[in-house]
Amino acid sequence: MHEFEDAARALSRALGVRFTALVVVLPDDALSEPLGIPGRGRRPSVVIIPRSRLVGLLRDGLPGMDRGSFEKVFELRSRLQDGIRFVTD
């Protein structure tokens, strides 16, 4: 989990984006209920969810977290799309 947080922190710095939560998606049979680990200080919260709940999370967001304006969401989306590259072997 620490490696995941470190990688997210490095990506956040590189893109100039602040992550409010890190989401870990597991197979449905690996987790019956979502699990949240609150952030400490400036660290983002970690949310572990079963795959079947991913669509709802993406659609509705996390309870209690501000979603921001549509303009801000699209600006962040563009910044993420421009900065993230997937590499396969």
C-alpha positions as CSV (number, residue, x, y, z in Angstrom):
1,M,0.0,0.0,0.0
2,H,2.9,2.4,0.7
3,E,4.3,1.8,-2.8
4,F,0.9,2.7,-4.2
5,E,0.7,5.9,-2.1
6,D,4.2,6.9,-3.1
7,A,3.5,6.3,-6.8
8,A,0.3,8.4,-6.5
9,R,2.2,11.2,-4.8
10,A,4.8,11.2,-7.5
11,L,2.1,11.3,-10.2
12,S,0.3,14.1,-8.3
13,R,3.4,16.2,-8.3
14,A,4.2,15.5,-11.9
15,L,0.8,16.5,-13.1
16,G,0.2,19.3,-10.7
17,V,-3.0,17.7,-9.5
18,R,-4.0,17.0,-5.9
19,F,-5.7,13.6,-5.3
20,T,-8.3,13.6,-2.5
21,A,-8.6,9.8,-2.5
22,L,-6.9,6.7,-3.9
23,V,-9.2,3.9,-5.0
24,V,-8.2,0.3,-5.0
25,V,-10.6,-2.0,-7.0
26,L,-10.6,-5.7,-6.0
27,P,-12.6,-8.6,-7.5
28,D,-16.1,-8.9,-6.0
29,D,-15.4,-12.1,-4.2
30,A,-12.3,-10.6,-2.4
31,L,-14.3,-8.0,-0.5
32,S,-17.9,-8.0,0.6
33,E,-18.1,-4.4,1.7
34,P,-16.1,-1.3,0.8
35,L,-13.4,-0.3,3.1
36,G,-12.2,3.2,3.7
37,I,-8.9,4.3,5.3
38,P,-9.0,7.9,6.3
39,G,-6.1,10.1,5.1
40,R,-3.6,11.4,7.6
41,G,-2.7,15.0,7.4
42,R,-2.2,15.9,3.7
43,R,-2.4,12.3,2.6
44,P,-5.4,11.3,0.6
45,S,-7.9,8.7,1.9
46,V,-7.6,5.2,0.5
47,V,-10.9,3.5,-0.5
48,I,-11.0,-0.2,-1.3
49,I,-14.1,-1.3,-3.2
50,P,-15.4,-4.4,-5.0
51,R,-15.4,-4.1,-8.8
52,S,-19.2,-4.1,-8.9
53,R,-19.3,-0.8,-7.0
54,L,-16.8,1.0,-9.3
55,V,-19.5,2.4,-11.7
56,G,-21.5,3.9,-8.8
57,L,-18.4,5.4,-7.3
58,L,-17.4,7.0,-10.6
59,R,-20.9,8.3,-11.1
60,D,-21.7,9.5,-7.6
61,G,-18.3,10.2,-6.1
62,L,-17.3,9.6,-2.6
63,P,-19.7,10.5,0.2
64,G,-18.8,13.7,1.9
65,M,-16.3,14.8,-0.7
66,D,-16.8,17.9,-2.9
67,R,-17.1,17.0,-6.6
68,G,-16.3,20.5,-7.8
69,S,-17.8,22.3,-10.8
70,F,-18.1,20.6,-14.2
71,E,-15.5,23.1,-15.6
72,K,-13.0,22.0,-12.9
73,V,-13.7,18.3,-13.5
74,F,-13.1,18.6,-17.2
75,E,-9.9,20.7,-16.6
76,L,-8.6,18.0,-14.3
77,R,-9.7,15.2,-16.7
78,S,-7.8,16.9,-19.6
79,R,-4.7,17.4,-17.4
80,L,-4.8,13.7,-16.4
81,Q,-5.3,12.5,-20.0
82,D,-2.4,14.6,-21.2
83,G,0.0,13.4,-18.5
84,I,-0.8,9.7,-18.1
85,R,0.6,7.2,-20.5
86,F,0.0,3.5,-20.3
87,V,2.9,1.3,-21.2
88,T,2.6,-2.4,-21.9
89,D,5.3,-5.0,-22.3
